[in-house]
Amino acid sequence: MKQLNFLLLFLIAINIKAQAVKHQALNCKILVDINYEGNINVYDNTGKIVKKLKNNIKKEDFISLTIIGTNDSMYNVIANQAFEGVIAKGWIKKNNPHIGIYVRNYDSPLSLYQKPEEKSKIQSTIKHYYPILFHFKDCENNWLYIYIVIANKKFEGWLSPDMQCANSYTTCN
C-alpha cells in the first residue's frame, strides 16, 4: 500500500512539473492594437468575465500581454498597461483580430519558419518591412505563429523572438 501511495504521489509530481514546463514554454509577448478603442474580456477559470481590457488612447497608455498558458479556445495571459503595470491575469479568447505583434525586419526580408526553431525550413518570406500589426495563431518557446495578408497574398509561419516587437511606443530597433 505504501508503494502504491508513493507511486501515486510520484506520478502527480511529474504531472505538475510537466504542466509547469509547458506553462513556461510559452512566454510570448503580444499587444493590443494601439488604435483599438473597444474592450477585450478577461475570464477566470470558470468563464466569468473578471476584467475588460481597454487601451487608454487619450493618455497613450497601451496594453501588452504575456501568454503564459493556452487551451483549445483561449490564452492565459498577464495583462500590463504601460503606466499602471499588471492590471489583470486570466484568459482571453484566441483569434482576436485586435491583438498581435509588430515585426523588426526594417531593411531585410522577414523569414517565417515551418517550426518554432531557426534550423527549420523557411515557410514564407516577406521581402519588405510593414509597420502594421501582424496577427498570430500560436505561441511556443517565445516564438509566434503569425499570419498577414499583403497585396492579396497570405504569409504565415513561425516568427523568431528576435524579429518580434511587442512595444507600442518604439520600433524595437
Secondary structure, DSSP 8 states (H G I E B T S, - for coil): -HHHHHHHHHHHHHHHHHHHHHHHTT-EEEEE-TT--S-EEEE-TTS-EEEEE--BTTTTB-EEEEEEEE-SSEEEEEEEETTTEEEEEEEEESS-TTEEBEE--TTS-EEEESSSSTTS-EEEEE-S---S-BEEEEEETTEEEEEEEETTEEEEEEE-GGGEE--SS----
